[in-house]
Amino acid sequence: MKIPFWNVVIALAFLTGSSSAYSHGIAGNRYFDGTLTFDDPAVADEAILPNYTNLNHPTQGSNVTENRIDWSFARLLTPTLAFTFDSGWVHQNWPVGHTSGFDAADVGLKYEAYRNNQHEALISVGLAWGIGHLGAQGVGEDKANTIQPGVFTTSVLSR
């Protein structure tokens, strides 16, 4: 009996253990949380496993349904510096077939450059390397090397 791939993925997602969520970034009395869309400025140990998305979009003259399972990992090297890694798996359903493969992978560093508890402010900077030609060519993720700088800031910088 063959078990469909997505049934296995969903079962594994439900079987993974869960624990209480703790504050991700605090400056003074302000709590800064990360979201699935935007990263927060806090530098911390974290693992995001799995992050599932389903997108329908037009491409190359037809429509494609894209299912993604992404993961991200950050490990503190010092209290203000973290090593980061992220990648994923992509499955695309085309009208005439499907393609699957690994997403591009990034490794990087994130540094908490500024913290002011009195003004409840955090600013971090990051630098990531998109590892070239590591993703699957069949899903369009076989890209060249990239360097990705980033600035992560709080929305409350003056009081």
C-alpha positions in Angstrom: 0.0 0.0 0.0 1.5 3.3 -1.1 0.8 6.3 1.3 0.6 9.7 -0.4 3.4 12.1 0.4 1.3 14.9 1.8 -0.5 12.5 4.2 2.9 11.6 5.6 3.8 15.3 5.9 0.6 16.2 7.7 0.9 13.2 10.1 4.4 14.2 11.0 3.4 17.8 11.6 0.7 16.6 14.1 3.1 14.2 15.8 5.9 16.7 16.5 6.0 17.8 20.1 4.9 21.3 21.1 5.9 23.4 24.0 5.0 26.8 25.5 5.9 29.9 23.5 8.1 32.4 25.3 8.9 36.0 24.6 11.1 36.5 21.6 12.3 40.0 22.1 12.0 42.3 25.0 13.3 45.9 25.5 12.1 47.7 28.6 8.4 46.8 29.0 7.9 46.2 25.3 7.5 42.7 23.8 8.5 42.2 20.1 7.2 39.0 18.5 8.2 37.5 15.2 5.6 36.7 12.6 5.6 34.4 9.6 5.9 37.4 7.3 8.4 39.6 9.1 11.3 38.7 11.4 11.7 40.5 14.6 14.9 42.3 15.7 15.6 39.9 18.6 18.6 37.6 18.4 17.7 34.3 19.9 17.8 30.5 19.6 14.9 29.4 17.5 13.7 26.7 15.1 10.7 27.0 12.8 9.6 23.5 11.8 7.7 23.2 9.5 6.2 26.3 7.9 3.7 25.1 5.3 2.3 27.4 2.5 0.1 26.8 -0.5 0.1 29.3 -3.3 -1.8 29.4 -6.6 -0.3 31.8 -9.2 0.0 32.2 -13.0 3.4 31.4 -14.5 4.8 30.5 -17.9 1.4 30.8 -19.6 -0.6 28.6 -17.2 -1.5 28.4 -13.5 0.6 26.5 -11.0 -0.2 25.4 -7.4 2.9 25.5 -5.3 3.1 23.7 -1.9 6.1 24.7 0.3 7.5 23.3 3.5 10.1 25.7 4.8 12.3 25.4 7.9 14.5 27.9 9.6 17.1 27.6 12.4 19.0 30.1 14.5 21.6 29.3 17.2 23.1 31.9 19.5 26.9 32.1 19.3 27.1 34.9 21.9 24.2 36.8 23.6 24.0 39.2 20.7 25.2 37.1 17.7 23.3 34.2 16.1 24.1 31.8 13.2 21.1 31.3 10.9 20.1 28.6 8.3 16.9 28.2 6.3 15.7 26.2 3.3 12.7 24.2 2.3 11.0 21.7 0.0 8.8 22.8 -3.0 6.2 20.8 -4.8 4.6 22.4 -7.9 1.4 21.1 -9.6 1.2 22.1 -13.3 -1.7 21.4 -15.6 0.4 18.8 -17.4 2.4 17.3 -14.4 4.3 18.1 -11.3 7.8 19.0 -10.2 9.4 18.7 -6.7 12.7 19.6 -5.2 14.7 21.5 -2.5 14.4 25.3 -2.2 17.5 27.4 -2.2 19.3 27.5 1.2 20.7 30.5 3.1 23.2 30.7 5.9 24.0 33.8 7.8 24.7 35.8 10.9 22.3 38.1 12.8 23.7 40.7 15.3 21.9 42.8 17.9 23.5 46.2 17.2 21.4 48.4 19.5 19.2 47.9 22.6 17.6 50.7 24.6 15.4 49.5 27.4 14.4 53.1 28.4 13.0 53.8 24.9 11.9 50.2 24.3 13.9 49.9 21.1 15.9 47.0 19.4 17.9 47.1 16.2 19.6 44.1 14.6 21.6 43.7 11.4 22.1 40.5 9.4 24.0 39.2 6.5 23.0 36.0 4.7 24.6 34.0 1.9 22.2 32.4 -0.6 24.2 29.3 -1.5 24.2 29.2 -5.3 23.0 26.2 -7.3 21.9 24.2 -4.2 18.2 24.3 -5.0 16.4 22.1 -7.5 16.5 23.3 -11.1 13.1 21.7 -11.8 11.3 24.1 -9.4 13.2 27.2 -10.4 15.4 27.4 -7.3 18.8 26.7 -9.0 20.0 30.3 -8.5 23.4 31.9 -8.4 25.1 32.9 -5.1 23.6 35.9 -3.4 24.6 38.2 -0.5 21.5 39.4 1.4 22.0 42.3 4.0 19.2 43.0 6.4 18.2 45.5 9.1 15.6 44.5 11.7 14.1 47.2 13.7 11.2 47.8 16.1 8.2 49.9 15.2 8.6 52.0 18.4 11.9 54.0 18.2 11.0 57.3 19.8 8.9 58.2 22.8 
